[in-house]
Amino acid sequence: MESKTIAKIQSEGYDALVNALGPEDAIRFIRSFDPGSGDYTQDRKKYLKNKTVKQIGKEILELQKSL
């Protein structure tokens, strides 16, 4: 399978949205995304504090049990 360019993927994605939602709702959907703000890398370091993937996974499982 040949790798697609980002431009081709974007074009096909827009076409799929328009086909599925119609032009107006496709535009509304695209406009609903917010790029956010802040520095993800710094935030991640602050909140994860060098935790291992195993530690994070354990915390997730513990939180899920409490829900």
Stockholm file with secondary structure:
# STOCKHOLM 1.0

chainA/1-67         MESKTIAKIQSEGYDALVNALGPEDAIRFIRSFDPGSGDYTQDRKKYLKNKTVKQIGKEILELQKSL
#=GR chainA/1-67 SS CCCCCHHHHHHHHHHHHHHHHCHHHHHHHHHTCCCCCSCHHHHHHHHHTTCCHHHHHHHHHHHHHHC
#=GC SS_cons        CCCCCHHHHHHHHHHHHHHHHCHHHHHHHHHTCCCCCSCHHHHHHHHHTTCCHHHHHHHHHHHHHHC
//
